[in-house]
Amino acid sequence: MISIKPAHSFTTHKPCKMAILPHIDPNDNDIPKRADLKKFSNLTHHFLLPSPSMPDERFADALIYICRHSTDGAWGFMINKPLGASVGGLLHELDLPASQKAMNTPAMHGGFIRPEAGFVLHTGLPEFASSFAVGENVCITTSKDVLSLISGDSLPHFLLCMGFCNWAAGQLEQEISEQDWLVCPADLEILFRAKFEDRLMLAYDKLGIDPDKFTLTTGFA
């Protein structure tokens, strides 16, 4: 996957940053309809599930949430890969207090691009200058402001993702046409509430398939 280089990041005492991705239109809040999937027109607020023919073993058991998809490319986060580091530990690196909940909440391995950069995916409205809506009641905030809410347990549903996944223009469409991925609409239950180890199978269940017992004829089920 080809890297976009985020800018305007801040650094902790260790190599952990919050970063702003470029090419984001804060007013582009349309949620794609199911009919759009066949045309690959907009997969924003959708899940990518690896098919049995996925050639890249790094993504063989990854569930990816697509945050933006356009003619310029696509990017998103793996949402079922907890890191050894806790959210609370990262807060401490930024000299912020951390609740027991934060200490018990793992940060996520969001992707292999910029793994030192942090992004907060959360429910609610885009309240900060660095926030933008992904879908209905789903936002990303890329500045330090949101960490104060996490520190005070004021953000009920969130994922702190380190790194991201990125596709160049036309790359994701090509991978889907080659049957590397399955696609389904995202939902908040899987995105924020389900156990990490259950998320991928729950997404397969949304498509009504058993990944061990089906043969692909198309990228979309």
Backbone as CSV, one residue per row, in Angstrom:
resi,resn,N_x,N_y,N_z,CA_x,CA_y,CA_z,C_x,C_y,C_z
1,MET,0.833,-1.188,0.000,0.000,0.000,0.000,0.873,1.245,0.000
2,ILE,0.450,2.262,-0.700,1.242,3.467,-0.892,0.916,4.473,0.191
3,SER,1.930,5.087,0.751,1.742,5.958,1.912,1.364,7.371,1.530
4,ILE,0.353,7.922,2.213,0.132,9.358,2.272,0.898,9.844,3.489
5,LYS,1.520,10.982,3.419,2.296,11.479,4.549,1.490,12.503,5.335
6,PRO,0.944,12.127,6.493,0.193,13.072,7.298,1.088,14.197,7.806
7,ALA,0.445,15.322,8.120,1.182,16.480,8.619,0.568,16.955,9.924
8,HIS,1.148,18.006,10.497,0.608,18.663,11.688,0.435,17.679,12.839
9,SER,1.448,16.919,13.142,1.353,15.952,14.226,2.083,16.474,15.449
10,PHE,1.742,15.902,16.608,2.514,16.212,17.799,3.139,14.936,18.324
11,THR,4.202,15.081,19.064,5.022,13.941,19.459,5.032,13.773,20.966
12,THR,4.961,12.519,21.405,5.107,12.206,22.820,6.583,11.966,23.113
13,HIS,6.883,11.588,24.350,8.265,11.295,24.719,8.779,10.069,23.973
14,LYS,7.876,9.177,23.625,8.203,8.031,22.794,7.602,8.288,21.412
15,PRO,7.960,7.458,20.391,7.483,7.733,19.040,5.995,7.451,18.866
16,CYS,5.161,8.315,19.417,3.708,8.240,19.245,3.214,9.623,18.880
17,LYS,2.447,9.738,17.821,1.976,11.038,17.352,0.480,10.975,17.074
18,MET,-0.154,12.153,17.067,-1.484,12.282,16.501,-1.291,13.014,15.191
19,ALA,-1.898,12.553,14.121,-1.610,13.126,12.813,-2.883,13.431,12.054
20,ILE,-2.807,14.433,11.191,-3.933,14.808,10.346,-3.659,14.311,8.936
21,LEU,-4.595,13.569,8.374,-4.445,13.087,7.013,-4.841,14.171,6.019
22,PRO,-4.181,14.246,4.868,-4.545,15.235,3.864,-5.704,14.767,3.007
23,HIS,-6.125,15.634,2.099,-7.163,15.331,1.114,-8.482,14.950,1.773
24,ILE,-8.839,15.617,2.861,-10.082,15.353,3.572,-11.014,16.529,3.387
25,ASP,-12.220,16.277,2.931,-13.242,17.306,2.835,-14.156,17.166,4.037
26,PRO,-14.104,18.070,5.021,-14.924,17.932,6.224,-16.417,17.942,5.940
27,ASN,-16.813,18.457,4.769,-18.238,18.520,4.437,-18.713,17.297,3.669
28,ASP,-17.802,16.389,3.369,-18.151,15.198,2.608,-18.606,14.114,3.565
29,ASN,-19.875,14.223,4.002,-20.375,13.324,5.041,-21.396,12.321,4.519
30,ASP,-21.498,12.178,3.190,-22.487,11.274,2.631,-22.148,9.840,2.988
31,ILE,-23.162,9.083,3.373,-22.992,7.668,3.665,-23.391,6.887,2.419
32,PRO,-22.532,6.047,1.864,-22.850,5.347,0.640,-24.001,4.374,0.817
33,LYS,-24.786,4.227,-0.225,-25.903,3.294,-0.211,-25.440,1.936,-0.713
34,ARG,-26.210,0.912,-0.350,-25.843,-0.450,-0.728,-25.710,-0.588,-2.244
35,ALA,-26.561,0.119,-3.007,-26.528,0.003,-4.456,-25.219,0.518,-5.045
36,ASP,-24.528,1.392,-4.323,-23.288,1.963,-4.828,-22.152,0.949,-4.850
37,LEU,-22.269,-0.114,-4.084,-21.158,-1.037,-3.929,-20.759,-1.683,-5.244
38,LYS,-21.716,-2.024,-6.063,-21.412,-2.716,-7.304,-20.567,-1.852,-8.229
39,LYS,-20.640,-0.547,-8.062,-19.891,0.374,-8.912,-18.605,0.846,-8.240
40,PHE,-18.329,0.356,-7.064,-17.143,0.777,-6.319,-17.112,2.286,-6.109
41,SER,-18.259,2.959,-6.132,-18.240,4.418,-6.160,-17.857,5.028,-4.821
42,ASN,-18.290,4.423,-3.720,-17.955,4.988,-2.414,-18.096,3.924,-1.344
43,LEU,-16.989,3.522,-0.802,-16.989,2.508,0.250,-16.706,3.110,1.618
44,THR,-16.823,4.436,1.729,-16.704,5.078,3.032,-17.725,4.477,3.993
45,HIS,-17.314,4.273,5.256,-18.173,3.691,6.294,-18.587,2.262,5.927
46,HIS,-17.647,1.515,5.390,-17.833,0.097,5.094,-16.678,-0.697,5.698
47,PHE,-16.931,-1.982,5.887,-15.897,-2.905,6.331,-15.297,-3.634,5.134
48,LEU,-13.983,-3.852,5.186,-13.308,-4.759,4.267,-12.973,-6.029,5.020
49,LEU,-13.341,-7.174,4.440,-13.061,-8.476,5.032,-12.168,-9.251,4.077
50,PRO,-11.120,-9.889,4.546,-10.259,-10.649,3.645,-10.981,-11.875,3.105
51,SER,-10.831,-12.108,1.821,-11.383,-13.310,1.217,-10.393,-14.460,1.397
52,PRO,-10.816,-15.698,1.134,-9.876,-16.821,1.237,-8.688,-16.690,0.290
53,SER,-8.832,-15.878,-0.760,-7.737,-15.718,-1.719,-6.846,-14.518,-1.419
54,MET,-7.011,-13.892,-0.250,-6.179,-12.740,0.118,-4.690,-13.097,0.009
55,PRO,-3.938,-12.416,-0.865,-2.535,-12.787,-1.072,-1.577,-12.237,-0.019
56,ASP,-1.998,-11.229,0.727,-1.122,-10.590,1.715,-1.454,-11.135,3.098
57,GLU,-0.562,-11.932,3.652,-0.842,-12.598,4.923,-1.009,-11.613,6.074
58,ARG,-0.512,-10.392,5.931,-0.682,-9.390,6.989,-2.150,-9.042,7.202
59,PHE,-2.958,-9.236,6.163,-4.368,-8.872,6.243,-5.288,-10.090,6.225
60,ALA,-4.724,-11.279,6.365,-5.515,-12.501,6.245,-6.589,-12.612,7.315
61,ASP,-6.386,-11.980,8.472,-7.394,-12.031,9.533,-7.731,-10.625,10.031
62,ALA,-7.596,-9.624,9.158,-7.841,-8.229,9.536,-9.225,-7.777,9.093
63,LEU,-9.889,-7.031,9.955,-11.125,-6.346,9.589,-10.792,-4.863,9.495
64,ILE,-11.045,-4.274,8.330,-10.665,-2.883,8.083,-11.912,-2.024,7.940
65,TYR,-11.892,-0.881,8.605,-12.962,0.112,8.497,-12.485,1.207,7.558
66,ILE,-13.225,1.424,6.460,-12.864,2.435,5.473,-13.412,3.794,5.899
67,CYS,-12.513,4.754,6.071,-12.891,6.099,6.514,-13.113,7.054,5.354
68,ARG,-12.406,6.873,4.276,-12.590,7.691,3.092,-12.287,6.864,1.860
69,HIS,-13.133,7.048,0.832,-12.934,6.380,-0.451,-13.411,7.326,-1.538
70,SER,-12.554,7.591,-2.500,-12.894,8.487,-3.603,-12.049,8.099,-4.802
71,THR,-12.142,8.890,-5.858,-11.322,8.628,-7.039,-9.835,8.827,-6.754
72,ASP,-9.509,9.493,-5.654,-8.109,9.719,-5.289,-7.494,8.552,-4.525
73,GLY,-8.321,7.620,-4.074,-7.825,6.493,-3.301,-8.697,6.222,-2.094
74,ALA,-8.166,5.490,-1.143,-8.936,5.124,0.050,-7.985,4.934,1.222
75,TRP,-8.527,5.091,2.421,-7.756,4.790,3.620,-8.694,4.433,4.764
76,GLY,-8.141,3.703,5.719,-8.929,3.276,6.871,-8.033,2.611,7.901
77,PHE,-8.676,1.914,8.844,-7.954,1.315,9.968,-8.346,-0.143,10.158
78,MET,-7.388,-0.964,10.542,-7.716,-2.282,11.068,-8.322,-2.075,12.455
79,ILE,-9.424,-2.750,12.737,-10.135,-2.501,13.994,-10.222,-3.741,14.883
80,ASN,-9.462,-4.765,14.565,-9.502,-5.979,15.392,-8.107,-6.453,15.785
81,LYS,-7.160,-5.508,15.832,-5.772,-5.857,16.128,-5.265,-5.042,17.322
82,PRO,-5.605,-5.425,18.548,-5.122,-4.669,19.708,-3.608,-4.788,19.863
83,LEU,-3.009,-3.682,20.272,-1.577,-3.649,20.546,-1.299,-4.032,21.997
84,GLY,-0.055,-4.251,22.308,0.317,-4.492,23.693,0.225,-3.238,24.538
85,ALA,0.338,-2.071,23.904,0.275,-0.794,24.627,-1.170,-0.431,24.941
86,SER,-1.390,0.149,26.109,-2.731,0.590,26.490,-2.937,2.048,26.132
87,VAL,-4.203,2.440,26.013,-4.542,3.846,25.802,-4.016,4.678,26.964
88,GLY,-4.179,4.161,28.177,-3.698,4.879,29.351,-2.197,5.104,29.322
89,GLY,-1.460,4.114,28.860,-0.016,4.266,28.758,0.377,5.362,27.787
90,LEU,-0.348,5.447,26.665,-0.078,6.505,25.695,-0.461,7.868,26.252
91,LEU,-1.535,7.920,27.041,-1.897,9.186,27.686,-0.790,9.648,28.629
92,HIS,-0.230,8.716,29.370,0.863,9.063,30.277,2.062,9.608,29.515
93,GLU,2.315,9.077,28.307,3.421,9.582,27.501,3.205,11.037,27.099
94,LEU,1.943,11.472,27.093,1.603,12.856,26.771,1.364,13.681,28.025
95,ASP,1.779,13.143,29.164,1.629,13.826,30.453,0.170,14.115,30.788
96,LEU,-0.707,13.203,30.388,-2.129,13.306,30.705,-2.494,12.213,31.699
97,PRO,-3.434,12.490,32.595,-3.873,11.442,33.523,-4.632,10.352,32.782
98,ALA,-4.643,9.183,33.343,-5.327,8.053,32.719,-6.144,7.317,33.761
99,SER,-7.400,7.071,33.441,-8.276,6.323,34.334,-7.942,4.840,34.256
100,GLN,-8.513,4.068,35.160,-8.317,2.627,35.114,-8.894,2.049,33.832
101,LYS,-10.015,2.637,33.360,-10.605,2.184,32.097,-9.620,2.374,30.954
102,ALA,-8.963,3.539,30.906,-7.986,3.797,29.847,-6.800,2.853,29.953
103,MET,-6.382,2.555,31.177,-5.260,1.640,31.367,-5.614,0.230,30.914
104,ASN,-6.895,-0.119,30.986,-7.342,-1.454,30.595,-7.770,-1.535,29.137
105,THR,-7.735,-0.412,28.415,-8.161,-0.379,27.018,-6.937,-0.386,26.109
106,PRO,-6.806,-1.389,25.244,-5.632,-1.411,24.367,-5.759,-0.415,23.226
107,ALA,-4.638,0.156,22.822,-4.596,0.888,21.559,-4.658,-0.134,20.427
108,MET,-5.052,0.329,19.234,-5.224,-0.572,18.104,-4.082,-0.429,17.110
109,HIS,-3.696,-1.545,16.521,-2.779,-1.526,15.374,-3.627,-1.184,14.160
110,GLY,-3.642,0.104,13.806,-4.530,0.554,12.735,-4.050,0.231,11.342
111,GLY,-2.748,0.083,11.172,-2.214,-0.213,9.851,-0.708,-0.079,9.830
112,PHE,-0.132,-0.378,8.667,1.319,-0.425,8.546,1.910,0.889,8.048
113,ILE,1.064,1.854,7.714,1.525,3.178,7.321,1.557,4.068,8.561
114,ARG,2.690,4.712,8.814,2.863,5.621,9.952,2.411,4.993,11.275
115,PRO,2.966,3.868,11.687,2.513,3.214,12.921,2.762,4.042,14.174
116,GLU,3.556,5.094,14.070,3.791,5.972,15.219,2.745,7.070,15.330
117,ALA,1.842,7.177,14.343,0.838,8.240,14.321,-0.480,7.736,14.893
118,GLY,-1.114,8.545,15.736,-2.354,8.146,16.391,-3.564,8.871,15.840
119,PHE,-4.678,8.147,15.760,-5.948,8.670,15.269,-7.049,8.157,16.189
120,VAL,-7.958,9.009,16.596,-9.054,8.590,17.469,-10.332,8.503,16.650
121,LEU,-10.824,7.297,16.501,-12.101,7.025,15.852,-13.140,6.926,16.951
122,HIS,-14.225,7.702,16.861,-15.148,7.759,17.996,-16.567,8.088,17.554
123,THR,-17.515,7.829,18.441,-18.899,8.215,18.196,-19.080,9.687,18.535
124,GLY,-20.189,10.255,18.036,-20.483,11.650,18.333,-20.338,12.541,17.124
125,LEU,-20.375,13.843,17.374,-20.280,14.848,16.330,-18.855,15.383,16.247
126,PRO,-18.467,15.940,15.081,-17.129,16.522,14.946,-17.020,17.834,15.711
127,GLU,-16.568,17.769,16.949,-16.576,18.921,17.844,-15.295,19.755,17.787
128,PHE,-14.232,19.200,17.238,-12.955,19.899,17.237,-12.566,20.299,15.816
129,ALA,-11.627,21.239,15.718,-11.189,21.708,14.407,-10.594,20.577,13.579
130,SER,-9.994,19.602,14.248,-9.368,18.484,13.542,-10.316,17.304,13.355
131,SER,-11.582,17.453,13.729,-12.550,16.362,13.612,-13.259,16.413,12.266
132,PHE,-13.634,15.251,11.773,-14.520,15.195,10.613,-15.365,13.933,10.706
133,ALA,-16.544,14.007,10.129,-17.477,12.886,10.174,-17.124,11.862,9.107
134,VAL,-17.181,10.601,9.482,-16.996,9.504,8.544,-18.349,8.999,8.075
135,GLY,-19.245,8.767,9.017,-20.599,8.327,8.740,-21.502,8.860,9.828
136,GLU,-22.710,8.397,9.856,-23.653,8.851,10.869,-23.158,8.444,12.257
137,ASN,-22.878,9.439,13.102,-22.431,9.237,14.481,-21.052,8.589,14.578
138,VAL,-20.228,8.730,13.554,-18.848,8.245,13.599,-17.927,9.358,13.117
139,CYS,-16.929,9.683,13.924,-15.990,10.759,13.600,-14.556,10.292,13.798
140,ILE,-13.647,11.045,13.199,-12.225,10.905,13.490,-11.722,12.247,13.988
141,THR,-10.967,12.225,15.062,-10.295,13.423,15.556,-8.807,13.128,15.615
142,THR,-8.021,14.053,15.100,-6.592,13.800,14.949,-5.726,14.759,15.754
143,SER,-6.320,15.527,16.640,-5.544,16.442,17.468,-5.562,15.980,18.923
144,LYS,-4.748,16.610,19.723,-4.612,16.242,21.123,-5.863,16.567,21.932
145,ASP,-6.734,17.450,21.400,-7.914,17.884,22.150,-8.759,16.713,22.641
146,VAL,-8.959,15.731,21.766,-9.866,14.640,22.100,-9.306,13.766,23.221
147,LEU,-7.995,13.796,23.417,-7.398,12.951,24.443,-7.815,13.365,25.847
148,SER,-8.154,14.645,26.016,-8.631,15.082,27.330,-9.970,14.441,27.656
149,LEU,-10.794,14.206,26.630,-12.068,13.514,26.845,-11.826,12.057,27.221
150,ILE,-10.878,11.426,26.543,-10.538,10.042,26.880,-9.964,9.973,28.287
151,SER,-9.114,10.925,28.615,-8.494,10.959,29.941,-9.531,11.061,31.045
152,GLY,-10.617,11.803,30.780,-11.667,11.979,31.773,-12.825,11.023,31.630
153,ASP,-12.644,9.969,30.818,-13.711,8.985,30.576,-14.980,9.647,30.049
154,SER,-14.824,10.702,29.239,-15.980,11.423,28.705,-16.306,11.039,27.271
155,LEU,-15.580,10.086,26.729,-15.827,9.618,25.369,-16.247,8.161,25.464
156,PRO,-17.553,7.877,25.343,-18.032,6.525,25.652,-17.535,5.439,24.702
157,HIS,-17.427,5.755,23.411,-17.027,4.735,22.439,-15.922,5.299,21.550
158,PHE,-14.763,4.659,21.562,-13.649,5.152,20.751,-12.651,4.035,20.490
159,LEU,-11.843,4.235,19.466,-10.671,3.416,19.195,-9.502,4.360,18.968
160,LEU,-8.416,4.141,19.667,-7.189,4.884,19.418,-6.322,4.015,18.520
161,CYS,-6.251,4.390,17.247,-5.571,3.579,16.236,-4.191,4.151,15.943
162,MET,-3.194,3.293,15.990,-1.831,3.681,15.654,-1.524,3.180,14.248
163,GLY,-1.298,4.126,13.335,-1.070,3.775,11.947,-2.374,3.616,11.185
164,PHE,-2.262,3.510,9.864,-3.450,3.381,9.025,-3.126,2.572,7.778
165,CYS,-4.168,2.188,7.057,-4.053,1.476,5.784,-4.407,2.445,4.664
166,ASN,-3.733,2.331,3.535,-3.909,3.309,2.473,-3.843,2.644,1.103
167,TRP,-4.683,3.109,0.182,-4.692,2.634,-1.191,-4.576,3.814,-2.143
168,ALA,-3.796,3.671,-3.182,-3.692,4.688,-4.217,-4.966,4.684,-5.066
169,ALA,-5.088,5.660,-5.935,-6.261,5.763,-6.809,-6.437,4.472,-7.606
170,GLY,-7.623,3.881,-7.504,-7.944,2.673,-8.251,-7.406,1.387,-7.662
171,GLN,-6.551,1.475,-6.653,-5.916,0.268,-6.108,-6.903,-0.617,-5.367
172,LEU,-7.745,-0.021,-4.526,-8.708,-0.828,-3.779,-9.706,-1.483,-4.722
173,GLU,-10.175,-0.730,-5.713,-11.110,-1.295,-6.690,-10.495,-2.501,-7.397
174,GLN,-9.203,-2.384,-7.724,-8.516,-3.486,-8.383,-8.416,-4.696,-7.467
175,GLU,-8.087,-4.475,-6.205,-7.974,-5.585,-5.260,-9.318,-6.276,-5.053
176,ILE,-10.404,-5.496,-5.029,-11.729,-6.101,-4.880,-12.089,-6.897,-6.128
177,SER,-11.787,-6.354,-7.296,-12.098,-7.063,-8.537,-11.291,-8.351,-8.659
178,GLU,-10.129,-8.384,-8.012,-9.313,-9.600,-7.997,-9.702,-10.537,-6.855
179,GLN,-10.775,-10.201,-6.155,-11.362,-11.040,-5.110,-10.468,-11.177,-3.885
180,ASP,-9.703,-10.134,-3.602,-8.912,-10.123,-2.373,-9.764,-9.765,-1.163
181,TRP,-10.829,-8.978,-1.383,-11.654,-8.459,-0.287,-13.124,-8.735,-0.513
182,LEU,-13.843,-8.879,0.588,-15.295,-8.797,0.631,-15.654,-7.471,1.289
183,VAL,-16.852,-6.980,1.030,-17.275,-5.675,1.537,-18.660,-5.782,2.145
184,CYS,-18.864,-5.109,3.275,-20.210,-4.983,3.842,-20.320,-3.645,4.558
185,PRO,-21.541,-3.107,4.678,-21.714,-1.846,5.409,-21.256,-1.994,6.852
186,ALA,-20.663,-0.950,7.377,-20.208,-0.960,8.769,-21.377,-0.769,9.717
187,ASP,-21.205,-1.198,10.955,-22.186,-0.901,11.999,-21.450,-0.628,13.302
188,LEU,-22.100,0.143,14.161,-21.443,0.605,15.380,-21.200,-0.514,16.379
189,GLU,-22.037,-1.537,16.362,-21.866,-2.643,17.303,-20.514,-3.317,17.084
190,ILE,-20.210,-3.642,15.838,-18.924,-4.269,15.542,-17.787,-3.271,15.716
191,LEU,-18.004,-2.048,15.272,-16.939,-1.046,15.266,-16.447,-0.687,16.662
192,PHE,-17.375,-0.595,17.624,-16.989,-0.088,18.939,-17.268,-1.022,20.116
193,ARG,-18.218,-1.937,19.977,-18.661,-2.679,21.161,-18.241,-4.148,21.180
194,ALA,-18.135,-4.761,20.037,-17.832,-6.193,19.992,-16.412,-6.467,20.482
195,LYS,-16.212,-7.662,21.029,-14.867,-8.079,21.418,-13.974,-8.109,20.181
196,PHE,-12.731,-7.717,20.346,-11.824,-7.633,19.204,-11.720,-8.965,18.469
197,GLU,-11.645,-10.049,19.235,-11.463,-11.357,18.621,-12.707,-11.846,17.883
198,ASP,-13.861,-11.204,18.122,-15.105,-11.620,17.475,-15.460,-10.770,16.261
199,ARG,-14.790,-9.668,16.058,-15.250,-8.682,15.077,-15.255,-9.196,13.641
200,LEU,-14.196,-9.868,13.242,-14.136,-10.336,11.862,-15.238,-11.341,11.578
201,MET,-15.456,-12.290,12.482,-16.497,-13.286,12.257,-17.880,-12.650,12.265
202,LEU,-18.100,-11.650,13.105,-19.383,-10.950,13.103,-19.625,-10.255,11.771
203,ALA,-18.571,-9.726,11.168,-18.711,-9.100,9.855,-19.020,-10.147,8.787
204,TYR,-18.371,-11.315,8.855,-18.727,-12.402,7.939,-20.186,-12.800,8.132
205,ASP,-20.638,-12.822,9.377,-22.030,-13.175,9.658,-22.993,-12.186,9.012
206,LYS,-22.603,-10.907,8.952,-23.453,-9.909,8.292,-23.679,-10.260,6.824
207,LEU,-22.686,-10.904,6.227,-22.802,-11.323,4.836,-23.426,-12.709,4.705
208,GLY,-23.643,-13.367,5.847,-24.257,-14.684,5.823,-23.351,-15.762,5.263
209,ILE,-22.048,-15.642,5.515,-21.117,-16.611,4.945,-20.197,-17.172,6.022
210,ASP,-19.725,-18.373,5.760,-18.672,-18.991,6.554,-17.400,-18.900,5.724
211,PRO,-16.379,-18.175,6.169,-15.189,-17.977,5.336,-14.467,-19.265,4.977
212,ASP,-14.720,-20.334,5.712,-14.064,-21.607,5.421,-14.854,-22.476,4.447
213,LYS,-16.058,-22.016,4.070,-16.935,-22.902,3.300,-17.568,-22.222,2.097
214,PHE,-16.874,-21.257,1.506,-17.469,-20.640,0.330,-16.408,-20.372,-0.720
215,THR,-16.873,-20.253,-1.967,-16.017,-19.939,-3.105,-16.471,-18.625,-3.690
216,LEU,-15.540,-17.729,-3.938,-15.883,-16.405,-4.448,-16.120,-16.428,-5.949
217,THR,-17.143,-15.679,-6.357,-17.347,-15.393,-7.775,-17.337,-13.898,-8.023
218,THR,-17.378,-13.103,-6.937,-17.345,-11.650,-7.049,-16.805,-11.076,-5.766
219,GLY,-16.392,-9.820,-5.814,-15.854,-9.183,-4.630,-16.892,-8.799,-3.615
220,PHE,-18.166,-8.781,-4.004,-19.231,-8.394,-3.094,-20.185,-9.553,-2.907
221,ALA,-20.529,-9.847,-1.668,-21.499,-10.910,-1.402,-22.884,-10.321,-1.271
